[in-house]
């Protein structure tokens, strides 16, 4: 992750610096060319103000040049005047071969370049040239005539400026890029430090040096650490549940095995031994089936997909109506459209199946199944309230703790409600929920209410 982010940041930084450098270079070139144009225009206007013409229209050059370079042959700064019948050039034009200048309209301005020319040493070169068209007018109207002034400068002057600017620009941008890259590495390491701490804590948990992740983490990582802690606790609960199931199974089988051993030691009659063996084998088979059912229904997927309530409830009720057809029990649904069970479908069927079967068994004529989502905090998924009411005799308040206590085996669990309630209790605990047994306000019998908490 660090390498990918650093690579992406480096590519983005290089692209940004390249585009920024290109934009600054274009801006500088435009500004430099505009300044050159204005400077050459200033030279042209100065010549226009200093030029004089004789009565016969001949050009009289200024005594003092506008710039000393105009007097130096091949200096790189050139002035030309184009008249209707003649041309004039400054001393600097002696030697170089400049591009041919044409007559411009009055008040017309041109700026072009670099235009090819041959320098005084015979090498090829170029100039930037500004042209200004104007009119000379003496006191006699018939003495007016147009002329044009051209001022040119060697393109190497502007080229030297651009090379100097570009050299400094890319040096400074390179230094800034190196600094920003180092800063990006520092910021990236600082930003990923909490994630590295999470990795270190998870390594400690894997090695058994810590029991869970700490809660001192940035807000953005809290969902991750909470999910990891929930997963750790879920796995530990599953392991404890499996150990308890094996321990309960072993403890349950000790008694029938001890009975068989005592019968064998006493040497009873074969018929009696056969009857006792059949009885104890049935008992052990029931114990094994019950414990395996508990083990199969215990635990749940921490991040399971939502399971609809109504379709599963209808399937269960159809089967129960066939079993208890003689009683004519009617089961009503009050299921909210948004109610969902987040867990294993088998757990939902086991949960509702035992509660509904218990209600059908003890109801006189009516059973009510209620399912509504609970209120949520923040962005967590909704919990679930699942209730089953019947119009049977109900359960005394002092008997509730007894019928739900863990470890009640065989016929001890059948007292009033059967072994299914113990499975329901274990399932609810596995989902960190709560099971409440009260008097039904609507039907008058027992009300079994399961409240499953909101998810992560």
N, C-alpha and C positions, 0 to 999 in steps of 0.2 A: 504494500500500500504506500509506504513512504517513497519507494523508488518510482512508482507510477505517478504519484503526486508531484515529486520533484522533477520528473521528466516532463510532465504536462506543464508545470510552472516554468521550466526552462524554455520549452518550445514557445510558450506564450510570451515569455519575456523577450526572447530573441526576436520574435515576430513583431512585438510592440516596438522594440528599439529600432528595428529595421524600418518600420513604417514611420516612426517618429523622426528618424534620421532623414528618410526620403522627403518627408513633408518639410522639415526644416531646411533641407538643401534646396528644394524647389522654391520655398519662400525667400531664401537668401539670394538665389539666382534672380528671381523676379525683382527683388529690391535692388540688387546690384545693377541690373540692366536699367531699371527706372532711374537710379542715381546717375548712371552713365549717360543716359539720354538727356537728363536735365543738365548735366555738366556740359555736354556737347552743345546743347541748345543755348546755354549761357555764352559759350564761346562764339556761336553764330550771331547772337544778338549783339555781342560786343563788337564784332567785325562790322555788322550792319551800321552801328552807330559811328564807327571810326572811318569807314570807307568814304572817299571823296571821288568826284568825277570832274574831269575837265570840261570846258565848253564844247569840245568836240566829242564828248562822251567817253573819253579814255579814262581808265581806272587809275586812281592815285592811291597806292597802298598806304596804310597807317605808318607813321614814323616809328612808333613804339609798338612792338607786337603785343598781342593780348597775353601770350604766355611765352617765355623764353624758348620753349621747345619748338615753337613754330619757326625759329631761325636756324635750327640744327638739322641738317639733311639726314633723313632716315631716323629721326628721333622717336617716331611712333605717334606723333600728334600732327595732323595735317589739316590745312585749310585751303579750300578752292572756291573761286568765284566764277560762275558761268554767266557770261554776257551773251547778248544776241549774236555778236560777231567775234567774240574772243573769249579766252579763258585766262584766269590768273591763278597761280598757286603759290603758297608760302614757300620759303626756302627749304622747309622740311620735306617738301615733295620732290626735291631734286634727288634723283637716284632710284627710289622705289617706283614701281609701276602700279598705280592705283586704278581701281575700276572707273570706267567712264561715267562721268556725272552728266545728267540731262537737266534741261531747263524745267523748273517747277512753276506751277501757277502761283499767282500772288497769294500770300498767306498760307500756302500749302506747306505742310510739314511731313517729313518722312524720317523713319528710323529703321534701319535694317542692319543685319549682321549675324554672324560674321560673314563679310563678303570677301571672296578670294582676291588676293593681290600678290605681287612679287616684291619681296623685301630688297633692301639696298645691296645685300650680299648675294642676291640671286635665288634665295630659298623661297619656297611657297609659304604664304602666310594668309592672314585675314585681318579685316578691320571692321569695326562697328562705325556706321556712318549716319550722321544726322544732316538732313537737308531742310533749308528754309527758303521759301519763295517770297520775294519782296519787290518793290517798285521804287526806282529813283525818280524824283520829281524836282525839277528846278522851278524857277519863277515862271517860266514860259510853259503853258500847258502842252505845247507841241514837243517839249523837251523830255517828257516822261518816257521811261522804258523799263521793262522788267529785268530782273537778274536773280540769280540763286546763289546761296552760300552753302557750301558743304564743309562740315568739320568731321574728320575721321580720327579714330584712335586704334592703335594696334590691339588686336584681340588678346594678345599675350598678357596685357595688363590685367584685364578682367579674369583671364585664366589663372594668373598667379594669385589673385585674390580668392578665387574659388578653391584652388588647391590648398591654400593656407587655411581657409575656413573649414573645408572638408576634413583636412588632417586633424585640426583641433576638435571638430565635431565628433568624429568617430573615436578619437582618444577619450574624450569626456564621456561619450555614450558607452564605450567599452568599460571604462572605470565604473560608471554608474550601474551598468549591467552586472559587473562582477560583485559590486556591493549589494545590489538588490538580490542577486542569487544567494550570496552568503546570508543575507537577512532572511530570505525565503527558507533556507535550510534551518536557521535558528528558529523561525516562527513555526515551521513544520514540526521540528522536534518538540518544541514547547506545546504545540497543539495536540500532538499524539502522545504526550507524556501520560495523561490519564488513561488512555487506551493501553499503554505499556504497563501501567499499574494494574489494570484489570487482568492482563495476560499473566503478570507475575502472581497475582492472587489466585487465579485459576490454576496455575502450576502448583502452588502451595496446596490447593484443595486436592488436586490429582495425586500429589505425593503424600497426602494424609497429614500435612503439617498444619492445615486449617480446616475447620468444619464447614465454613460457608464464606461467601464473599462479604466484604465489609459494606457499609452503607455510605461511606464517605466518597462519593463519586459525583462528577458534574451532572447537571440535570439531564443533558442529552444522553448520558450513558445509564441513567437509572432504569429505564425499561429493560436494557440488556442485563444488568446485574440482577434486577428483580426476577427476570425470567430464569437466569442461571440458578439463583437461590431457590426459586420455586421448583426447578427441575431437580436440584440436589435433594431438597426435602421430599419431593415426590418419590425419587428413587429409594431414599432411605425408608420412607414409609412402606413402599412396596416390599423392600427386603425384610423389614420388621414384620409385615403382614404375612409374608411367606414363612418366616420362622415361626410365627404364632400358629399359623395353620398346621405346620408339621408337628409342632409341639402338642397342639390340641388333638390332632389325629393320633399321635403316639399315645397320649394320655387316655384317649377314648378307647383305644384298642386294648389297653392293659387289662381292663376289667373282664371283657369276654374271653380273652386269652387265659386269664387267671382262672376263670370258671372252668374252661375246658381242661386246663392242666389239673385242676382239683378233681374233676370227674374221672380223668384217666388214672390219677393216683389212687382214687377210691375203688376203681375196678368195678363200676356199676354194670348193669346188664346192657347188652349190646343195643336192645331196642330203646331203652331209656337214653343211652349215650347218643344214639342216632337222633332222637328227638331233640336232645339238648344241643347237639352239634348243629342241627338245622336251625334251631332258634338263635344260637349265637352267631352263626354265619349270616343269617338275615340281618341281625343287629349290626354286625361289622360292615356288611354291604351298605346298609343305610348310613352308617357313620362315614364310610369312605365317600359315598356319593354326595353326602351333605358337605363334607370338607372340600371335596373337589369343586363342588358348585360354588362354594364361598371363594375358593382360590381363583376360579375362573372369572368370577364377577368382581373381584377386588381390584382396585387400582384403575387408572384411567389415563388416557392420553392427555398430556398437559395442553396441547394446542390442537384439539380435535375440532373438526368442522361442526357447524350447528346441525342439530337433528330436529326435524319437525315433530311436534307433539301429537297432533290430532290423528295423523295417519297411523302411527304406532298404537295409539290408544284404541282406535276403532278395531284394529286387528286383534288386540287383546280382549276387548269387550265381546266381539263376536264369538270367540272361543268360550268365554265364561258364560255367555248366555245359553250356549248349548249344554254346558255342564250343569248349570243351575236352572235349567228350563222349567223344572217343576215348581220352583218358587215364584217364577214370573217377575223377577227383579228388573226394573227399568233403570238404565244408567244414562244420566244426562251430562252433557259437556258444557263447560263455560271456559273456553280456551281463547285467549287473546291472539289475534293474528300474528303478533310479533314475538310470541313466546317461543323460545328455542332452548333445547338442551345441548350444551357444549360438552360432549364427551362421547363415549363409545355407544353405538346403537344398542348393543347387548345390555349395557348397564341400564339404559333407559327402559328397555323391555323388562328387565329383571326388577327394576324399581317399581314401575307402574303395575307390572304383573302381580307382584306380591301384595301391594297395597290394594289393588282392585279385587284380587281373589279373596283377601281378608274381608273386604267390605261386602262382596257378594255372599260370603259365607254367613256373615252375621246380620245382614240387612233383612228387613221385613219385606220391603217392596221397592225402595228407592236408593240409588247411589248417585253421588254428584262428584264429577272430576273437574277441578279448577286448575288452570295454568295461566299465570300472568308473569310478565317480565318485571324485575325489580328496578328501582331507580339506580342510576349510575352516577359516578363522580368522575369528571374529566372525560377522557377518551376511552375509558375502560368499557369492555363489553358488558351488557346487562346480565344480571343474575336471573334466577328463576324461582318462582313460588309455585309449588305443586301440592295440591291438597286433594284428599279423598274423604268425602263425608258419606255416612250411611244413616239410616233411620233405625238401627238396631238398638240393643240395650245399652251400648256405650261401655266405657271403661272407668272404673273408679280411680280417682286421683292417686290413691295410695298404691294401686297396682301397676301404675305406669312404669315406674322405675324397675319393677321386678320383671315385667315382660320384655323390657328392652335391654336388660343387663347382658353383658358379654359372658360367654362361657356356659350358658344354659344349654343343656344337651337333650336331644331326643324328646321324650314326652314332656319334659319340663318346659320346653318352649311352646308346646301345644296348648297350654293353659289359656284358653280363650281365643288365641290368635295363631298358633302354629309357629314353625321355625322360620317362616318367611320374614317375620319382623326382625329377626336377628340379621338376616341378609340385608334387609333394607337399612338397618342401623349401620352396618359395616360399609355399605355403599355410600351412604350419606357422609360418613366420616372420611371415606376415601376422597370425596370431593370437597372436603372441608366445609360441609354444610351443617345444617341443624335439623333435627327431627323433633317435632312437638306433637304430643297427643293430648287433645282437649275434647270438650263436649261440643258437638256441632250445633251452632246457633240456628241453622236453617232446617236441618232434618231431625235434630234431637238426639242422634246417636253419637258414634265416635267420629272424631275428625283427626286424621293423620296429615300433618302439614310439614312438607319438606321445603326448606329454604336453602338454595344454593347461592353462594356469594358471587359477586361480579368478578369477571376475569381480568387478566392483565391487559 
